[in-house]
């Protein structure tokens, strides 16, 4: 079996510069990256986090362009 790389909640919170509480809110609202439950621990696969980030890219436009 290949080594499985997983982020802990603390590691992901630090990488995204958000609190663990924000990660918890995202999980409850089903807005954050997919997670894996390992026993009682919440873990995140780097590939899932990368996919979630790609899906949440926002391209800003000026109000004139949007109208």
C-alpha positions in Angstrom: 0.0 0.0 0.0 1.3 3.5 -0.9 1.9 6.0 1.8 -1.4 7.9 2.3 -0.9 11.6 2.9 -3.6 13.3 4.9 -3.8 16.7 6.4 -5.0 17.1 10.0 -7.5 19.8 10.8 -4.7 21.9 12.3 -2.5 21.4 9.2 -5.2 22.4 6.8 -6.4 25.3 8.9 -2.8 26.6 8.9 -2.4 26.1 5.1 -5.7 27.9 4.4 -5.1 30.5 7.1 -8.5 29.8 8.7 -9.4 28.5 12.2 -10.4 25.0 13.1 -13.8 26.5 13.9 -14.2 27.7 10.3 -13.4 24.2 9.0 -16.0 22.8 11.4 -18.6 25.3 10.1 -17.8 24.4 6.5 -18.2 20.7 7.3 -21.6 21.4 8.9 -22.8 23.5 5.9 -21.2 21.1 3.4 -19.1 24.0 1.9 -15.6 22.9 2.6 -13.3 20.3 1.1 -14.4 16.7 1.4 -13.0 15.0 4.5 -12.2 11.5 5.8 -13.1 10.3 9.2 -10.4 8.1 10.7 -11.8 6.9 13.9 -12.7 10.1 15.8 -10.3 12.2 13.7 -11.2 14.4 10.8 -8.6 14.3 8.0 -8.3 15.8 4.6 -6.7 14.3 1.4 -4.5 16.8 -0.3 -6.0 15.9 -3.7 -9.5 16.6 -2.4 -8.4 20.0 -1.0 -6.7 20.9 -4.3 -9.9 19.9 -6.3 -12.0 22.0 -3.9 -9.8 25.0 -4.3 -9.9 24.7 -8.1 -13.7 24.5 -8.0 -13.9 27.6 -5.8 -11.9 30.0 -7.9 -13.7 33.3 -8.3 -13.0 35.6 -11.2 -13.9 39.2 -10.3 -15.4 41.6 -12.8 -16.3 45.2 -12.5 -19.9 46.2 -12.1 -19.9 47.6 -15.6 -18.8 44.3 -17.1 -21.4 42.4 -15.0 -24.3 44.6 -16.2 
